[in-house]
């Protein structure tokens, strides 16, 4: 059997954030039956691959990116049989499913961590990263992405554990070869069920050197090659995209050029053009369009015949692209321009739910409206910071907060936007009355119909 490394190059991917896509059982939360009901819609749009954000069992500290059981679908979204049905029915529309693989860390509710906390001598202790206190404090002063410290003290065993994100997302210890074996089992389980592949969450971080607060690319590449040999190499058609925020063009070629690690990566370089250098996402500056175009061009020419590009401008972690890149008075024309730009580049395009109708950021006025742990923690930490204060914090959140992308899909002008029959888990954007799928489909000159055209034209 010869491995096919070209099949996904012709496809357009649609990212579904399950909690906010379509509520099939009337509880205010999107679910897998809701997704199944919208497969004809995705087929009409021209989609042939779905990237499904996590639907595994989870306490939802980070909306499913904290996994408690990799083999079980969370009851919020349905059950395993619902997932298998989605895979089967999607195939009837020539649509494949790509799951989210989150293996840099687990939930603190995962059996492995629960066992690891019982004793320093527990067999699962070495599945995670532990360290004795240094001078009575955390081993390093490294920040997590969500909290002031990446270390949390575990009273019962007298050591700190490491977490790059929430303290309820302990990092796995990739120096332990047993982690690789566990990951093989997870991937092969879902591949056997019929998924086409995986979007690998923050995958570059598995090469971390914890106490030095850095990662080594050689370690990441070695681990990814082992994963490929034990899972993906055996199957004719698979797809993998790695989230590698720090990747350069040179890195992307190493990841995707030899067909023995990943098929493509999500680089973040083009999404740093509206933030102050070195100060992170919340330090907003005016968008540098010249630099933006230069970065896109560098990735296009740099990867040409050497690797493969993933093409995206928005996802579940990014603000709505029309709010980020387009003057509000030109929303429709601007959304079409962005679609045309993206789909005419070389690479695999990724459409984030709602992008195809030009959904916009939500105007948050109070932290009571936030659901995202990153937004909540940023607000709490910086609201009293002398250089920030409430006004600047809220401005940053309304521009870059992750909940902007997570408000319910706007299907119609019906109550709750046609997303649910009850109040949704997060407020729907009030502009659903004007911006929704039903009205866009009915208008020949709409954003939705332009997406249908440009996806078809690309094929």
N, C-alpha and C positions, 0 to 999 in steps of 0.2 A: 504493500500500500504506500503510494507516494503522497507525502503531505502537501496539501494545497495551501499556499501562502498568498493567494491572490483573490480568493472568493469574496472576502470582506471589503476589498477595495472598491467594488461596484455598489456597495450598500450604503444606505443612509441610516444612522442610528438615532433612536428616540429615547431620551432618558425619562423614566417615570419615577417620580417621588411618590411611592404608593399611598402614603398617608393623606396626600392632597390631590390625588388624581380623580378618583370616582368612588363614591360610597355605595357599595352594593347591598348593604344590609340595614341601612338607616340608623346607624349609631353615631354619625358625624365624623367618622374616620374612613378614609379611603382604604380599599382592600383588593384582594386578588380577584374575587368575582366581579368587582367593579371594572377592573382592568380587562377581564375577558369580554365584558359587555361592550367595550370600546375598540376591540380589535378591528371591526369593519371600518371605523373611523381612521385608524392608523394605516390600514391598507389603502384607503382612499387617498391619504396624504402621500403615500409612496414609501412608507417605512418598511424595512426588511430586517431590522435588528432592533430589539429593545434592550436597553441597559436598565435593569431593575435595581434601584437602590435597596438596601437591606430589608429583608422580610423575615429574617431569622428570629427565634425567640430572644427577647431582650427586655430588660427593665426600662429601656428607653431614656436613659440619662442623656444620651446624645442621639436621640431619635433613631435608634437601631444600629448605630455604629459602635455600640457596646453589646457584643454578642454573648449570650449565655448558653446557647446551644446551636451549633452550626448545622445540625441535621434536622432541626424541627422548625416549622413555620410558626411565627408568633400568632396566637389566637386573635389578636387585633386584626390581622390581615387574612385570616382563614385557617386552613390546615394544609398538611402536606398533599393531600389528594387534590386540593384546589390548585396548588402549584403545578402538579403533574398535568392537570387539566389545562392550565394556561399554556404549558409547553406544547401539548398536543394540539390544542385549538389554534395557537399561533402558527404552527406549521401549516395548517390548512389555508392560511393566508400568506404563506411563504415568508413568515416572520420567525426569526430565531431569537432566543432569549440569552442574554448575557447577565449573569448575577454579579453582585458586589462581593468581593472577597476581602474581608477585613481581618488580617492576621498579624498586624503590627502589635495589636493589643486585643484583649478580651474584655468582657464585663467582669466586674468584681463578683458577680453572681454566677460566673461559670464554675462548674465543678472543679476544674483545675485550680482556680484561685481559692475557692472555698477549702480545698484540701491543703493547699500551700500555706494557708493561714493557721493551720492547726498546730504546726510544729516546725522548727528549723530542720528537722530530720525527716519530714514527710517526703515521700517519693516525688511529689509534685512541686516541692519547694523551688527546685531549679528550673521550673517552667517560666519563672518570672525573675525579675532583677531586684535583688535585695542588697542592702549595705548597712553596716553598723553606723551609728552616729559618729560624726567627727567633731570633737570638742563640744559634744552635747547637742549638736545641731545637724541639719541635713548635710549629706556628703558634699554637695556642690550648691551653688546659688543659681543653677539653671532654671529658667522659667519654663512652665508648660505653655502650650498654645492657648489654654483656657484659664490658667490660674497663675498666681505669682510664683509658685514653686512646682517643680516637676517631681518632688519627693513628698511622700506622705508617711508619717510615723505609724507603725503598727504596734500598738501597746502590748498586745499579748505575747509577741515574740521579740520585742525590743529592737527591731530593725526598721529601716525605711524601705519602701518599695517605690520603684520608678514608674512614672506615667508621663508620656509626652503630651497627653491631653487631659481629660478630667481625672480626678483622683478615683473615679469609679471605672476607669479604663486602664488597668495595669498593663504595662508593656510586657510582651513575651520575650523570653531570653533566647534569642536566635543563635547564641553560642552553644546551646544545648541541642544536639542532633535529634533528640526526640521530637522537637518542634517540627522539624522537616517531615518526619514520619506522620505526625498528626495532620499536617497540611496536605500531604499526599492523599490521606484518607478522605478529607473534606472535599477536595477537588474531584477526585475520582468518583465519589458518591454522586455528586451533582452532574458530572459529565455523563455518568451511566444513566441518569434520569433524563438526559436529553438536552441539557443546556449546551450552548455553543461555546461558552467561555466565560471570562471573568474580567471585570474592571477591578484592579488591585489597588485598594485604598492605601495611601501614603507608603507605597511599597519600598521607596528608597530608605525609609527609616529602619528597615530590618537590618541594615548594615551599620547600626549605630555603635560608637564606642562611648558608653554612657558617661563615664567620669570625665571624659574630655569634651563632652557635648558636641561631638561631630560624628560623621559617618564616613565609612570607607567604601568607595565605589567598587573596589575589587571584591570585597566581601559580598556586596549586593549581587554583583554579576555571577559570582560563584554559586550563591544560593538560588538565583533564578534559573541558572542552567540545570541545576539538580532538580528543581521543581519541574522544568520543562521535560526532562528525560523521564521522570517518573509519572507524569500525568498527560501532558498535551501531545508529546511526540507520538504516542500510540494511536492517535485519532486523525482522520483525514482532514476534517474541517474544524478548526477551532479559532477563537479570537481572544487576544489578551491586550488590554491597555493598562499601563501602569501610571498611577498618579505620582509624578515625580516633580514636585514643585520647584526644586532647585536645579533642574536639568538645563543644560545648555544644548546647542545643536550637536556638539561633539558627543555629549552624553547620550543624546537620543539615538545617534548612529550606533553607539556601543550596545544600547538596549535592543534596538530593532533591526540592525543591519545584517546580522548573521542568521536570523531565524531560529535562534536557539535559546532565547530568553523571553522577549515580549514582541508583539506585533507592532506596537506603537506606544507612545507615552503622552500623558497630559502635562505639557510644560506650562509654567505660569508666567513666563517672561513677558508676554504681551499684555498681561493683566496687572503689571506693576506700573504702568505709564500714568496712572492717576494717583500715585501715592509718593510721599517724600522718601527719597532713597534711604534705606536702612532703618526706617522708622515704623514699618509695618502697615497693614491694610487700613488702619483707622486714621492715619496721618494723611489726609486727603489733600491733593493739589489739583490744579487744572489739568485736564487731559492733554497729553502731548501727542497730537495726531501724527506728526512727522515721525517721531520715534516709534509709535505704534505700527505704522506702515513699514518702517525699516525692519522691525523685529519680525513681522510676518514674512517679509521678503527674505530675510536671513534664514528662516526656518524652511521656506520653500526651496531656495537654491541650495542650502546646505544639505538637505536630506534627499535631494534629487538623485535617484538611482543608487542611494546609499542607505536609505531607511524609508520610513513611512510616517506621514503626518496624521495626527488627530486634529480635527478642525472644530473649534468651539469658541463661543464668546460668553456663554452663560451655563450654569448648572446649579445644583442644590446648595452650593457653597458661595455662589456669586450673586450679585444683584441682577435685576432684570436688565438685559442688554439695551433696550430702548431707553431706559431711564439713565443708564450709564453713559451711553455714547451719543444720544440723539437729543436735540432740542425738542421739548414737548410739543411745540406747535407743528413739528414735522414728523410726528410719531409714525404715521402710515408709510410715507415715502422713505423715512429713515430705516424702518424695519425691513422694507424691501431691499434697500441698498445694502444693509448688513447681510441679509440672506444671499443676495447676489454675490457679494464679495466672498463669503464663506464657501458657498457651494461651487464656485468656479475655481477655487484653489485645488491643488493636488493634495489628496489625503482623504480620510474618511470623515464626513461631516456628522456632527452630533447636534441634534435638535433637542432642547430642553422643553419639557411640557409647558405650553402656554406661549412659548416663543413664536409659534406659528400664527398666533393671533395678536401679537404685540402687547402681551400683558406687561404691566408696569409695576414699579415698586409701590409698596404700601406706605402711607403717611402715618408713622407711629407717633403718638403724642404722649404715651405713658409706658413705663416698664411693665405695667399690669398686662399689656398686650403681648409682651414677648413670650415666646416658648423656647427659643434656642438658648442653650447653656452658654455659648460663647457671648451672645449679646447680653445676657443676664449678668455674667461675671464681669464683662467689660464695664457695664453701667455701674455695678456695685463698687468696682475698684477705682474708677476714674471720676465718678460724680463729684467727689470732694478733692480731687487732685488740683493743685494750684494752677497748673497750666491748661486744665480742661474745663471742668464745670458742666452743668447740665446742658446748656445750650449747645456747646461744641460736641458733647457726647451724643446728644440726640441728632445733631446734624450728621455726624459720622455714621450713626446707626441707620438713619434713613437713606444714606447713600450706599452703605456697604454691608449692612446687617443681613445675616443669612435667612432670616424669616421673610425677607422680601421675596425670595424665590419659592417660599413654602406655603404661601396662602393658596386656598383651594383653586383648582382649575375652574375657569369660567366658561361653562358649557352653554348657558342660555341666560335670558333675562328673568327667568323664573326665580322664585324665592331660593336663597342660598346659591344662586348662580347655576342651578341644576346639578350641583355637586352632590347634594344630600337633601333629604326631606326634613332634616332637623338642623339645629345650630351646629356648624362644624367645629372641630377641635381648635381651630384658630380662625380669627375673623377673616371674612372674605373681603377683597378689595371692593369698596363701594362702586367703583367704575365698571363692575360687571354688567350693569344695566346698559352700558354703551359698548363695552369690549367683551365679546363672547363668541363662542364657536358658531352658534346658530346664525347670528347676524352676519358673521364673516363668510360663512359658506354660501349665504344667500346673495352676497354681493360679488359680481364678477371681478371687480377691481380691488378686492380685499387683500389683506396680508396673507390669509390662509390660501386663497387661490393662487397667489404669487408663489408661495411655498410649494404647492402641488406642481406648478409649472416648472420651477427651477430644479426641483428634485427629479422630475421627469426628464428635463432637458439634460441634466448631468448624466443620467443613465444612457 
